[in-house]
Amino acid sequence: MTVVAALAYALLGGGALLALVRLALGPSLLDRVVATDTLLVVIACGLAVYAALERNPTVVPVLVVVSLLAFVGSVSIARYVGGMLLRSEDDTQAGGTAADRRPGGAR
Amino acid sequence: MNDLDSVADVLAAGCLLVGALLCLTAGLGLVRFPDVLSRMHAGTKPQVLGVLLVMTGAAIRLHGWSATWMLLLVGAFQLVTAPVSAHMVSRIAHRRRHVRRDLLLVDELGGEPLTPPPDRLSGDQPADAH
């Protein structure tokens, strides 16, 4: 079981490190969103591996919270970036068409 | 430890190792792939299969129904939410032109011209727009 633990933690650590590299390098915001999502999944997997190898169920509620947090974070950043897109479209057509358009309705 | 326990431990260790390997491949794909959609393709490998494998391994190892139900909840939640978040991120990526259009074989959403006319360029066009 010690070999399994070392191997699993090494694989998870490598995955998390590479996701951190993409999080630092990523040229756009959405690359960082994808990298953060993957990083949270790797963290959840690491917590589950710890709970399994130590037979210690105290970190299992943390697992639920982390998976909820990954979903809420990526969806809210995607909504935010989409809101920037809609606002820029309204700005460029700020003549007569944007005035009578329902805000946020151009979708 | 009797025989059944050792078999269950080997099975759980296999599930955990395959899940951890999927996490490593996700990291590799995130670093090596060229644009948002292909990085998403690599990065969402462990989101369903990896999480389900790791949860299965943990549920085999952990005795007690409360932990098993909570792990099952995490797996079901990943199954529900991973398509939703992937759909939203990829839709915004397509609209914000973070997609390498020269690498796409079929672009079923691409009805508009690839480069917008100059009067429609606004300040928030990303630097790697195509």
gemmi code that builds the backbone of each chain (N, CA, C; Angstrom):
import gemmi

chains = {
    "A": [
        ("MET", (0.823, -1.213, 0.000), (0.000, 0.000, 0.000), (0.854, 1.260, 0.000)),
        ("THR", (2.080, 1.156, 0.518), (2.955, 2.334, 0.510), (3.373, 2.700, -0.906)),
        ("VAL", (3.656, 1.671, -1.711), (4.039, 1.917, -3.100), (2.874, 2.552, -3.850)),
        ("VAL", (1.681, 2.028, -3.614), (0.485, 2.582, -4.271), (0.287, 4.035, -3.872)),
        ("ALA", (0.497, 4.327, -2.573), (0.328, 5.704, -2.107), (1.328, 6.636, -2.769)),
        ("ALA", (2.586, 6.222, -2.818), (3.617, 7.075, -3.412), (3.336, 7.313, -4.898)),
        ("LEU", (2.951, 6.245, -5.586), (2.692, 6.357, -7.024), (1.487, 7.260, -7.298)),
        ("ALA", (0.414, 7.064, -6.518), (-0.797, 7.867, -6.745), (-0.539, 9.332, -6.429)),
        ("TYR", (0.186, 9.590, -5.329), (0.459, 10.996, -5.009), (1.391, 11.618, -6.035)),
        ("ALA", (2.334, 10.828, -6.582), (3.224, 11.383, -7.612), (2.451, 11.735, -8.869)),
        ("LEU", (1.539, 10.852, -9.300), (0.746, 11.129, -10.503), (-0.146, 12.347, -10.293)),
        ("LEU", (-0.797, 12.410, -9.133), (-1.684, 13.549, -8.867), (-0.893, 14.848, -8.762)),
        ("GLY", (0.279, 14.770, -8.136), (1.101, 15.973, -8.008), (1.604, 16.462, -9.352)),
        ("GLY", (1.979, 15.524, -10.216), (2.395, 15.919, -11.565), (1.274, 16.588, -12.331)),
        ("GLY", (0.079, 16.012, -12.239), (-1.075, 16.611, -12.911), (-1.383, 18.000, -12.374)),
        ("ALA", (-1.329, 18.163, -11.061), (-1.619, 19.473, -10.473), (-0.554, 20.495, -10.862)),
        ("LEU", (0.699, 20.037, -10.929), (1.789, 20.954, -11.292), (1.645, 21.427, -12.729)),
        ("LEU", (1.291, 20.508, -13.632), (1.118, 20.899, -15.034), (-0.092, 21.809, -15.201)),
        ("ALA", (-1.152, 21.557, -14.426), (-2.308, 22.464, -14.479), (-1.925, 23.848, -13.956)),
        ("LEU", (-1.047, 23.893, -12.957), (-0.578, 25.190, -12.448), (0.256, 25.912, -13.494)),
        ("VAL", (1.047, 25.145, -14.281), (1.833, 25.757, -15.360), (0.904, 26.411, -16.367)),
        ("ARG", (-0.181, 25.693, -16.736), (-1.113, 26.289, -17.691), (-1.836, 27.470, -17.067)),
        ("LEU", (-2.102, 27.404, -15.772), (-2.751, 28.521, -15.086), (-1.864, 29.760, -15.102)),
        ("ALA", (-0.558, 29.561, -15.012), (0.343, 30.712, -15.040), (0.571, 31.204, -16.468)),
        ("LEU", (0.670, 30.304, -17.428), (1.016, 30.699, -18.799), (-0.176, 31.173, -19.597)),
        ("GLY", (-1.336, 30.552, -19.339), (-2.492, 30.617, -20.215), (-2.737, 31.960, -20.854)),
        ("PRO", (-2.775, 32.024, -22.165), (-2.837, 33.348, -22.793), (-4.172, 34.048, -22.577)),
        ("SER", (-5.243, 33.317, -22.390), (-6.526, 33.990, -22.226), (-7.155, 33.589, -20.902)),
        ("LEU", (-8.241, 34.272, -20.582), (-8.942, 34.013, -19.321), (-9.571, 32.629, -19.313)),
        ("LEU", (-10.053, 32.196, -20.487), (-10.752, 30.907, -20.520), (-9.786, 29.741, -20.352)),
        ("ASP", (-8.533, 29.921, -20.823), (-7.524, 28.894, -20.540), (-7.329, 28.735, -19.040)),
        ("ARG", (-7.322, 29.863, -18.346), (-7.143, 29.799, -16.891), (-8.360, 29.181, -16.217)),
        ("VAL", (-9.555, 29.424, -16.785), (-10.759, 28.793, -16.222), (-10.659, 27.279, -16.342)),
        ("VAL", (-10.255, 26.812, -17.535), (-10.140, 25.365, -17.745), (-9.073, 24.780, -16.827)),
        ("ALA", (-7.962, 25.512, -16.670), (-6.888, 25.016, -15.807), (-7.328, 24.981, -14.343)),
        ("THR", (-8.101, 25.983, -13.917), (-8.572, 25.986, -12.533), (-9.546, 24.849, -12.268)),
        ("ASP", (-10.398, 24.595, -13.266), (-11.347, 23.499, -13.143), (-10.615, 22.164, -12.986)),
        ("THR", (-9.621, 21.957, -13.843), (-8.843, 20.719, -13.761), (-8.092, 20.624, -12.439)),
        ("LEU", (-7.567, 21.769, -11.978), (-6.820, 21.762, -10.718), (-7.729, 21.385, -9.545)),
        ("LEU", (-8.966, 21.889, -9.557), (-9.876, 21.534, -8.462), (-10.273, 20.069, -8.528)),
        ("VAL", (-10.404, 19.538, -9.742), (-10.717, 18.114, -9.865), (-9.557, 17.276, -9.345)),
        ("VAL", (-8.326, 17.710, -9.637), (-7.155, 16.972, -9.155), (-7.092, 17.036, -7.631)),
        ("ILE", (-7.450, 18.198, -7.067), (-7.458, 18.324, -5.598), (-8.508, 17.389, -4.992)),
        ("ALA", (-9.686, 17.333, -5.638), (-10.733, 16.435, -5.130), (-10.279, 14.986, -5.206)),
        ("CYS", (-9.613, 14.632, -6.317), (-9.108, 13.261, -6.437), (-8.048, 12.983, -5.372)),
        ("GLY", (-7.206, 13.978, -5.084), (-6.183, 13.784, -4.065), (-6.794, 13.576, -2.688)),
        ("LEU", (-7.848, 14.346, -2.369), (-8.520, 14.151, -1.081), (-9.139, 12.769, -0.994)),
        ("ALA", (-9.733, 12.320, -2.117), (-10.361, 10.995, -2.098), (-9.312, 9.903, -1.975)),
        ("VAL", (-8.154, 10.105, -2.618), (-7.089, 9.104, -2.506), (-6.568, 9.044, -1.073)),
        ("TYR", (-6.432, 10.226, -0.445), (-6.010, 10.241, 0.962), (-7.016, 9.512, 1.843)),
        ("ALA", (-8.309, 9.829, 1.626), (-9.347, 9.187, 2.444), (-9.344, 7.685, 2.240)),
        ("ALA", (-9.077, 7.244, 1.003), (-9.100, 5.814, 0.736), (-7.886, 5.123, 1.329)),
        ("LEU", (-6.714, 5.734, 1.182), (-5.502, 5.033, 1.620), (-5.381, 5.006, 3.133)),
        ("GLU", (-5.859, 6.062, 3.797), (-5.755, 6.097, 5.257), (-6.990, 5.518, 5.937)),
        ("ARG", (-8.004, 5.141, 5.157), (-9.314, 4.747, 5.697), (-9.845, 5.788, 6.667)),
        ("ASN", (-9.847, 7.026, 6.220), (-10.161, 8.157, 7.083), (-11.285, 8.952, 6.436)),
        ("PRO", (-12.530, 8.747, 6.847), (-13.639, 9.393, 6.122), (-13.916, 10.830, 6.525)),
        ("THR", (-13.026, 11.485, 7.257), (-13.344, 12.843, 7.710), (-13.204, 13.873, 6.604)),
        ("VAL", (-12.456, 13.572, 5.520), (-12.295, 14.572, 4.466), (-13.348, 14.424, 3.381)),
        ("VAL", (-14.255, 13.470, 3.532), (-15.245, 13.243, 2.470), (-16.219, 14.426, 2.313)),
        ("PRO", (-16.695, 15.083, 3.384), (-17.514, 16.285, 3.163), (-16.764, 17.405, 2.442)),
        ("VAL", (-15.463, 17.521, 2.685), (-14.667, 18.528, 1.982), (-14.700, 18.268, 0.482)),
        ("LEU", (-14.751, 17.003, 0.119), (-14.812, 16.586, -1.281), (-16.061, 17.122, -1.958)),
        ("VAL", (-17.194, 17.033, -1.258), (-18.454, 17.557, -1.811), (-18.337, 19.054, -2.033)),
        ("VAL", (-17.750, 19.755, -1.062), (-17.619, 21.211, -1.161), (-16.707, 21.588, -2.328)),
        ("VAL", (-15.601, 20.855, -2.502), (-14.664, 21.187, -3.571), (-15.296, 20.969, -4.940)),
        ("SER", (-16.070, 19.889, -5.087), (-16.667, 19.663, -6.402), (-17.760, 20.691, -6.692)),
        ("LEU", (-18.494, 21.121, -5.657), (-19.465, 22.205, -5.848), (-18.758, 23.493, -6.257)),
        ("LEU", (-17.629, 23.752, -5.614), (-16.904, 25.008, -5.840), (-16.346, 25.076, -7.256)),
        ("ALA", (-15.909, 23.936, -7.784), (-15.382, 23.922, -9.151), (-16.472, 24.302, -10.140)),
        ("PHE", (-17.648, 23.733, -9.973), (-18.755, 24.042, -10.898), (-19.155, 25.502, -10.808)),
        ("VAL", (-19.370, 25.997, -9.578), (-19.830, 27.377, -9.418), (-18.787, 28.363, -9.947)),
        ("GLY", (-17.521, 28.081, -9.694), (-16.469, 28.984, -10.155), (-16.386, 29.070, -11.656)),
        ("SER", (-16.353, 27.920, -12.335), (-16.178, 27.966, -13.791), (-17.410, 28.558, -14.461)),
        ("VAL", (-18.602, 28.239, -13.961), (-19.813, 28.790, -14.582), (-19.899, 30.293, -14.359)),
        ("SER", (-19.517, 30.758, -13.166), (-19.647, 32.199, -12.934), (-18.619, 32.975, -13.743)),
        ("ILE", (-17.406, 32.436, -13.924), (-16.425, 33.161, -14.748), (-16.855, 33.144, -16.201)),
        ("ALA", (-17.455, 32.023, -16.658), (-17.934, 31.988, -18.043), (-19.057, 32.996, -18.246)),
        ("ARG", (-19.950, 33.119, -17.269), (-21.012, 34.118, -17.372), (-20.428, 35.528, -17.402)),
        ("TYR", (-19.384, 35.732, -16.611), (-18.749, 37.060, -16.549), (-18.122, 37.433, -17.885)),
        ("VAL", (-17.414, 36.489, -18.486), (-16.784, 36.770, -19.777), (-17.853, 36.989, -20.840)),
        ("GLY", (-18.933, 36.212, -20.806), (-20.026, 36.429, -21.743), (-20.694, 37.777, -21.539)),
        ("GLY", (-20.779, 38.236, -20.314), (-21.325, 39.557, -20.057), (-20.446, 40.657, -20.628)),
        ("MET", (-19.119, 40.476, -20.585), (-18.214, 41.425, -21.225), (-18.467, 41.462, -22.719)),
        ("LEU", (-18.725, 40.298, -23.318), (-18.976, 40.229, -24.758), (-20.259, 40.981, -25.116)),
        ("LEU", (-21.320, 40.775, -24.359), (-22.587, 41.447, -24.662), (-22.458, 42.947, -24.508)),
        ("ARG", (-21.747, 43.387, -23.481), (-21.625, 44.812, -23.257), (-20.827, 45.455, -24.380)),
        ("SER", (-19.800, 44.762, -24.889), (-19.017, 45.354, -25.962), (-19.850, 45.436, -27.234)),
        ("GLU", (-20.725, 44.434, -27.482), (-21.586, 44.538, -28.656), (-22.530, 45.723, -28.523)),
        ("ASP", (-23.053, 45.958, -27.310), (-23.930, 47.101, -27.126), (-23.175, 48.411, -27.310)),
        ("ASP", (-21.907, 48.436, -26.898), (-21.138, 49.669, -27.031), (-20.882, 50.010, -28.489)),
        ("THR", (-20.588, 48.994, -29.301), (-20.243, 49.310, -30.681), (-21.467, 49.703, -31.480)),
        ("GLN", (-22.645, 49.246, -31.088), (-23.848, 49.614, -31.831), (-24.671, 50.616, -31.038)),
        ("ALA", (-24.008, 51.571, -30.430), (-24.674, 52.472, -29.503), (-25.459, 53.577, -30.209)),
        ("GLY", (-25.870, 53.341, -31.438), (-26.664, 54.345, -32.135), (-28.114, 54.255, -31.722)),
        ("GLY", (-28.946, 53.682, -32.585), (-30.358, 53.587, -32.259), (-30.762, 52.173, -31.887)),
        ("THR", (-29.978, 51.186, -32.300), (-30.438, 49.818, -32.109), (-30.238, 49.347, -30.683)),
        ("ALA", (-29.210, 49.845, -30.033), (-28.942, 49.358, -28.684), (-29.841, 50.017, -27.662)),
        ("ALA", (-30.444, 51.137, -28.017), (-31.240, 51.861, -27.032), (-32.527, 51.104, -26.720)),
        ("ASP", (-33.136, 50.501, -27.765), (-34.396, 49.821, -27.509), (-34.207, 48.335, -27.293)),
        ("ARG", (-32.948, 47.892, -27.257), (-32.722, 46.468, -27.003), (-32.779, 46.207, -25.516)),
        ("ARG", (-33.431, 45.118, -25.180), (-33.499, 44.750, -23.770), (-32.097, 44.418, -23.276)),
        ("PRO", (-31.647, 44.973, -22.158), (-30.273, 44.716, -21.702), (-30.095, 43.258, -21.318)),
        ("GLY", (-29.070, 42.666, -21.897), (-28.798, 41.269, -21.622), (-29.664, 40.321, -22.405)),
        ("GLY", (-30.496, 40.833, -23.291), (-31.394, 39.952, -24.020), (-30.818, 39.446, -25.319)),
        ("ALA", (-29.703, 40.012, -25.779), (-29.116, 39.597, -27.055), (-28.291, 38.353, -26.844)),
        ("ARG", (-28.876, 37.227, -27.082), (-28.180, 36.016, -26.667), (-28.374, 34.943, -27.696)),
    ],
    "B": [
        ("MET", (-6.156, -10.256, 8.004), (-6.871, -9.874, 6.781), (-7.150, -11.125, 5.961)),
        ("ASN", (-8.409, -11.347, 5.694), (-8.728, -12.557, 4.939), (-8.587, -12.304, 3.439)),
        ("ASP", (-9.002, -13.262, 2.653), (-8.712, -13.213, 1.218), (-9.551, -12.159, 0.518)),
        ("LEU", (-10.805, -12.032, 0.941), (-11.712, -11.087, 0.276), (-11.216, -9.653, 0.436)),
        ("ASP", (-10.688, -9.359, 1.626), (-10.195, -8.006, 1.854), (-9.017, -7.668, 0.957)),
        ("SER", (-8.139, -8.625, 0.749), (-6.980, -8.324, -0.088), (-7.401, -8.121, -1.541)),
        ("VAL", (-8.362, -8.910, -2.000), (-8.866, -8.714, -3.368), (-9.500, -7.332, -3.512)),
        ("ALA", (-10.295, -6.942, -2.515), (-10.925, -5.620, -2.564), (-9.885, -4.513, -2.524)),
        ("ASP", (-8.809, -4.730, -1.737), (-7.760, -3.710, -1.673), (-7.045, -3.568, -3.003)),
        ("VAL", (-6.774, -4.680, -3.657), (-6.105, -4.615, -4.953), (-6.987, -3.896, -5.969)),
        ("LEU", (-8.276, -4.210, -5.934), (-9.219, -3.551, -6.857), (-9.274, -2.044, -6.596)),
        ("ALA", (-9.340, -1.668, -5.313), (-9.390, -0.243, -4.966), (-8.106, 0.464, -5.374)),
        ("ALA", (-6.958, -0.199, -5.167), (-5.681, 0.421, -5.541), (-5.601, 0.616, -7.052)),
        ("GLY", (-6.117, -0.366, -7.819), (-6.137, -0.207, -9.278), (-6.992, 0.967, -9.702)),
        ("CYS", (-8.181, 1.101, -9.096), (-9.056, 2.234, -9.430), (-8.382, 3.561, -9.099)),
        ("LEU", (-7.762, 3.642, -7.929), (-7.117, 4.893, -7.520), (-5.966, 5.237, -8.454)),
        ("LEU", (-5.183, 4.221, -8.853), (-4.023, 4.509, -9.715), (-4.463, 4.938, -11.098)),
        ("VAL", (-5.507, 4.324, -11.639), (-5.973, 4.731, -12.972), (-6.547, 6.145, -12.925)),
        ("GLY", (-7.267, 6.466, -11.847), (-7.780, 7.829, -11.700), (-6.670, 8.853, -11.593)),
        ("ALA", (-5.619, 8.530, -10.840), (-4.488, 9.450, -10.712), (-3.756, 9.596, -12.039)),
        ("LEU", (-3.672, 8.511, -12.811), (-3.037, 8.577, -14.132), (-3.831, 9.490, -15.067)),
        ("LEU", (-5.166, 9.428, -14.954), (-5.985, 10.328, -15.781), (-5.755, 11.787, -15.397)),
        ("CYS", (-5.531, 12.053, -14.100), (-5.222, 13.420, -13.693), (-3.903, 13.884, -14.306)),
        ("LEU", (-2.917, 12.995, -14.350), (-1.636, 13.369, -14.964), (-1.801, 13.637, -16.455)),
        ("THR", (-2.588, 12.810, -17.155), (-2.789, 13.059, -18.588), (-3.530, 14.367, -18.819)),
        ("ALA", (-4.428, 14.726, -17.896), (-5.104, 16.016, -18.031), (-4.104, 17.160, -17.942)),
        ("GLY", (-3.172, 17.058, -17.001), (-2.153, 18.107, -16.895), (-1.284, 18.189, -18.134)),
        ("LEU", (-0.868, 17.035, -18.641), (-0.039, 17.017, -19.858), (-0.776, 17.640, -21.033)),
        ("GLY", (-2.057, 17.269, -21.201), (-2.819, 17.819, -22.313), (-3.039, 19.311, -22.156)),
        ("LEU", (-3.237, 19.769, -20.919), (-3.402, 21.206, -20.708), (-2.166, 21.969, -21.130)),
        ("VAL", (-0.991, 21.408, -20.872), (0.220, 22.145, -21.223), (0.500, 22.065, -22.716)),
        ("ARG", (0.214, 20.926, -23.349), (0.706, 20.732, -24.701), (-0.271, 21.107, -25.802)),
        ("PHE", (-1.572, 21.218, -25.509), (-2.524, 21.404, -26.603), (-2.660, 22.874, -26.977)),
        ("PRO", (-3.080, 23.171, -28.221), (-2.911, 24.537, -28.731), (-3.980, 25.552, -28.345)),
        ("ASP", (-5.246, 25.189, -28.219), (-6.229, 26.239, -27.946), (-7.238, 25.783, -26.894)),
        ("VAL", (-8.223, 26.639, -26.628), (-9.098, 26.417, -25.468), (-9.900, 25.136, -25.622)),
        ("LEU", (-10.405, 24.889, -26.827), (-11.269, 23.716, -26.978), (-10.503, 22.421, -26.804)),
        ("SER", (-9.290, 22.346, -27.372), (-8.536, 21.095, -27.222), (-8.004, 20.959, -25.799)),
        ("ARG", (-7.677, 22.088, -25.166), (-7.269, 21.992, -23.758), (-8.430, 21.528, -22.898)),
        ("MET", (-9.648, 21.960, -23.276), (-10.802, 21.500, -22.522), (-11.031, 20.012, -22.724)),
        ("HIS", (-10.786, 19.569, -23.956), (-10.907, 18.137, -24.240), (-9.966, 17.328, -23.365)),
        ("ALA", (-8.740, 17.834, -23.185), (-7.804, 17.092, -22.333), (-8.128, 17.287, -20.856)),
        ("GLY", (-8.495, 18.505, -20.487), (-8.641, 18.800, -19.072), (-9.884, 18.209, -18.442)),
        ("THR", (-10.861, 17.818, -19.256), (-12.059, 17.228, -18.676), (-12.011, 15.709, -18.690)),
        ("LYS", (-10.855, 15.122, -19.029), (-10.742, 13.667, -18.885), (-10.983, 13.217, -17.460)),
        ("PRO", (-10.287, 13.790, -16.448), (-10.522, 13.256, -15.099), (-11.818, 13.731, -14.486)),
        ("GLN", (-12.549, 14.617, -15.160), (-13.723, 15.161, -14.490), (-14.831, 14.137, -14.357)),
        ("VAL", (-14.953, 13.224, -15.291), (-15.978, 12.197, -15.150), (-15.355, 10.836, -14.846)),
        ("LEU", (-14.510, 10.360, -15.761), (-13.985, 9.002, -15.581), (-13.025, 8.927, -14.402)),
        ("GLY", (-12.146, 9.931, -14.276), (-11.184, 9.901, -13.178), (-11.864, 10.014, -11.831)),
        ("VAL", (-12.826, 10.954, -11.731), (-13.511, 11.122, -10.453), (-14.324, 9.879, -10.113)),
        ("LEU", (-14.967, 9.291, -11.126), (-15.757, 8.091, -10.828), (-14.874, 6.935, -10.391)),
        ("LEU", (-13.700, 6.794, -11.046), (-12.793, 5.709, -10.648), (-12.274, 5.924, -9.230)),
        ("VAL", (-11.876, 7.164, -8.936), (-11.330, 7.424, -7.608), (-12.406, 7.256, -6.543)),
        ("MET", (-13.627, 7.701, -6.863), (-14.716, 7.524, -5.894), (-15.030, 6.050, -5.683)),
        ("THR", (-14.961, 5.262, -6.759), (-15.189, 3.825, -6.601), (-14.121, 3.194, -5.705)),
        ("GLY", (-12.860, 3.596, -5.954), (-11.789, 3.064, -5.115), (-11.942, 3.458, -3.666)),
        ("ALA", (-12.319, 4.720, -3.434), (-12.485, 5.175, -2.053), (-13.679, 4.506, -1.395)),
        ("ALA", (-14.746, 4.278, -2.177), (-15.918, 3.615, -1.588), (-15.628, 2.163, -1.270)),
        ("ILE", (-14.719, 1.541, -2.034), (-14.340, 0.167, -1.688), (-13.522, 0.165, -0.397)),
        ("ARG", (-12.611, 1.144, -0.288), (-11.731, 1.137, 0.876), (-12.422, 1.573, 2.158)),
        ("LEU", (-13.305, 2.594, 2.037), (-13.949, 3.124, 3.236), (-15.137, 2.261, 3.602)),
        ("HIS", (-15.203, 1.845, 4.831), (-16.371, 1.108, 5.286), (-17.334, 2.086, 5.928)),
        ("GLY", (-18.606, 1.842, 5.759), (-19.588, 2.750, 6.348), (-20.410, 3.412, 5.268)),
        ("TRP", (-21.717, 3.471, 5.510), (-22.610, 3.910, 4.436), (-22.608, 5.402, 4.235)),
        ("SER", (-22.319, 6.184, 5.270), (-22.403, 7.640, 5.098), (-21.333, 8.122, 4.123)),
        ("ALA", (-20.121, 7.592, 4.259), (-19.052, 7.983, 3.334), (-19.371, 7.521, 1.925)),
        ("THR", (-19.942, 6.327, 1.795), (-20.275, 5.822, 0.457), (-21.336, 6.682, -0.209)),
        ("TRP", (-22.346, 7.085, 0.552), (-23.379, 7.936, -0.047), (-22.817, 9.279, -0.446)),
        ("MET", (-21.892, 9.792, 0.363), (-21.336, 11.106, 0.014), (-20.445, 11.017, -1.224)),
        ("LEU", (-19.699, 9.938, -1.345), (-18.879, 9.749, -2.557), (-19.761, 9.561, -3.784)),
        ("LEU", (-20.869, 8.853, -3.601), (-21.822, 8.682, -4.712), (-22.423, 10.022, -5.111)),
        ("LEU", (-22.672, 10.864, -4.116), (-23.193, 12.206, -4.389), (-22.190, 13.023, -5.208)),
        ("VAL", (-20.903, 12.934, -4.840), (-19.883, 13.670, -5.587), (-19.828, 13.187, -7.034)),
        ("GLY", (-19.872, 11.855, -7.235), (-19.824, 11.326, -8.596), (-21.023, 11.745, -9.419)),
        ("ALA", (-22.219, 11.666, -8.831), (-23.424, 12.071, -9.569), (-23.399, 13.552, -9.873)),
        ("PHE", (-22.886, 14.338, -8.950), (-22.815, 15.774, -9.164), (-21.840, 16.109, -10.296)),
        ("GLN", (-20.729, 15.396, -10.341), (-19.796, 15.619, -11.463), (-20.455, 15.243, -12.778)),
        ("LEU", (-21.204, 14.154, -12.794), (-21.868, 13.742, -14.039), (-22.855, 14.795, -14.503)),
        ("VAL", (-23.533, 15.469, -13.545), (-24.512, 16.473, -13.948), (-23.834, 17.774, -14.363)),
        ("THR", (-22.836, 18.208, -13.593), (-22.327, 19.565, -13.801), (-21.215, 19.673, -14.822)),
        ("ALA", (-20.479, 18.608, -15.106), (-19.372, 18.734, -16.062), (-19.858, 19.108, -17.467)),
        ("PRO", (-20.948, 18.521, -18.010), (-21.404, 18.979, -19.325), (-21.880, 20.424, -19.320)),
        ("VAL", (-22.510, 20.853, -18.216), (-23.023, 22.226, -18.176), (-21.881, 23.233, -18.238)),
        ("SER", (-20.879, 23.049, -17.379), (-19.787, 24.022, -17.356), (-18.966, 23.947, -18.640)),
        ("ALA", (-18.780, 22.734, -19.194), (-18.022, 22.622, -20.447), (-18.764, 23.309, -21.585)),
        ("HIS", (-20.080, 23.159, -21.608), (-20.869, 23.828, -22.647), (-20.750, 25.340, -22.541)),
        ("MET", (-20.829, 25.862, -21.325), (-20.778, 27.320, -21.185), (-19.416, 27.857, -21.554)),
        ("VAL", (-18.351, 27.197, -21.081), (-16.998, 27.698, -21.362), (-16.698, 27.610, -22.855)),
        ("SER", (-17.102, 26.521, -23.508), (-16.774, 26.397, -24.930), (-17.607, 27.351, -25.775)),
        ("ARG", (-18.842, 27.614, -25.370), (-19.649, 28.579, -26.126), (-19.039, 29.969, -26.042)),
        ("ILE", (-18.628, 30.356, -24.824), (-18.022, 31.676, -24.693), (-16.689, 31.727, -25.441)),
        ("ALA", (-15.941, 30.615, -25.436), (-14.666, 30.593, -26.147), (-14.885, 30.765, -27.641)),
        ("HIS", (-15.921, 30.144, -28.178), (-16.197, 30.304, -29.611), (-16.595, 31.737, -29.914)),
        ("ARG", (-17.398, 32.340, -29.052), (-17.835, 33.709, -29.337), (-16.712, 34.701, -29.178)),
        ("ARG", (-15.811, 34.449, -28.228), (-14.720, 35.394, -27.986), (-13.536, 35.134, -28.893)),
        ("ARG", (-13.685, 34.228, -29.853), (-12.647, 33.943, -30.844), (-11.352, 33.464, -30.196)),
        ("HIS", (-11.483, 32.646, -29.140), (-10.293, 32.006, -28.587), (-10.026, 30.674, -29.259)),
        ("VAL", (-10.759, 30.372, -30.327), (-10.647, 29.076, -30.986), (-9.742, 29.225, -32.197)),
        ("ARG", (-8.799, 28.284, -32.333), (-7.930, 28.290, -33.521), (-8.757, 27.806, -34.705)),
        ("ARG", (-9.274, 28.737, -35.515), (-10.198, 28.329, -36.582), (-9.492, 27.584, -37.697)),
        ("ASP", (-8.170, 27.739, -37.809), (-7.473, 26.997, -38.853), (-7.329, 25.529, -38.484)),
        ("LEU", (-7.555, 25.180, -37.211), (-7.465, 23.773, -36.810), (-8.819, 23.080, -36.837)),
        ("LEU", (-9.895, 23.848, -37.027), (-11.217, 23.233, -37.016), (-11.500, 22.592, -38.357)),
        ("LEU", (-12.051, 21.384, -38.333), (-12.471, 20.748, -39.584), (-13.863, 21.235, -39.967)),
        ("VAL", (-14.786, 21.255, -39.004), (-16.149, 21.708, -39.246), (-16.465, 22.767, -38.208)),
        ("ASP", (-16.970, 23.902, -38.662), (-17.383, 24.948, -37.737), (-18.844, 25.243, -38.004)),
        ("GLU", (-19.725, 24.549, -37.286), (-21.150, 24.662, -37.597), (-21.750, 25.943, -37.054)),
        ("LEU", (-21.024, 26.642, -36.194), (-21.540, 27.906, -35.675), (-20.991, 29.093, -36.432)),
        ("GLY", (-20.063, 28.853, -37.377), (-19.353, 29.966, -38.001), (-20.088, 30.545, -39.187)),
        ("GLY", (-21.187, 31.245, -38.954), (-21.868, 31.889, -40.056), (-21.346, 33.283, -40.343)),
        ("GLU", (-20.613, 33.832, -39.399), (-20.171, 35.208, -39.531), (-18.779, 35.254, -40.161)),
        ("PRO", (-18.380, 36.400, -40.685), (-17.035, 36.498, -41.248), (-15.972, 36.310, -40.166)),
        ("LEU", (-14.808, 35.813, -40.570), (-13.781, 35.455, -39.592), (-13.192, 36.690, -38.930)),
        ("THR", (-12.948, 37.729, -39.689), (-12.437, 38.947, -39.081), (-13.535, 40.000, -39.155)),
        ("PRO", (-13.912, 40.592, -38.057), (-14.973, 41.586, -38.095), (-14.513, 42.844, -38.821)),
        ("PRO", (-15.424, 43.562, -39.439), (-15.039, 44.821, -40.073), (-14.519, 45.807, -39.044)),
        ("PRO", (-13.694, 46.767, -39.476), (-12.972, 47.599, -38.503), (-13.869, 48.438, -37.613)),
        ("ASP", (-15.082, 48.765, -38.083), (-15.922, 49.572, -37.207), (-16.560, 48.738, -36.104)),
        ("ARG", (-16.476, 47.409, -36.212), (-17.023, 46.581, -35.137), (-15.957, 46.108, -34.176)),
        ("LEU", (-14.705, 46.442, -34.418), (-13.661, 46.066, -33.467), (-13.812, 46.900, -32.207)),
        ("SER", (-13.817, 46.229, -31.082), (-13.912, 46.967, -29.826), (-12.686, 46.652, -28.987)),
        ("GLY", (-12.616, 47.259, -27.843), (-11.396, 47.198, -27.072), (-11.111, 45.852, -26.454)),
        ("ASP", (-12.110, 45.017, -26.318), (-11.866, 43.794, -25.565), (-11.632, 42.589, -26.458)),
        ("GLN", (-11.279, 42.815, -27.700), (-10.884, 41.675, -28.515), (-9.592, 41.099, -27.941)),
        ("PRO", (-9.522, 39.804, -27.761), (-8.320, 39.244, -27.151), (-7.128, 39.309, -28.090)),
        ("ALA", (-5.970, 39.188, -27.511), (-4.754, 39.365, -28.290), (-4.546, 38.229, -29.265)),
        ("ASP", (-5.072, 37.043, -28.954), (-4.865, 35.916, -29.848), (-6.095, 35.668, -30.698)),
        ("ALA", (-6.813, 36.723, -31.046), (-8.005, 36.569, -31.877), (-7.617, 36.173, -33.286)),
        ("HIS", (-8.466, 35.328, -33.876), (-8.191, 34.897, -35.240), (-9.303, 35.380, -36.141)),
    ],
}
model = gemmi.Model(1)
for chain_id, residues in chains.items():
    chain = gemmi.Chain(chain_id)
    for i, (resn, *xyz) in enumerate(residues, 1):
        res = gemmi.Residue()
        res.name, res.seqid = resn, gemmi.SeqId(i, " ")
        for name, pos in zip(("N", "CA", "C"), xyz):
            atom = gemmi.Atom()
            atom.name, atom.element = name, gemmi.Element(name[0])
            atom.pos, atom.b_iso = gemmi.Position(*pos), 0.0
            res.add_atom(atom)
        chain.add_residue(res)
    model.add_chain(chain)
structure = gemmi.Structure()
structure.add_model(model)
structure.setup_entities()
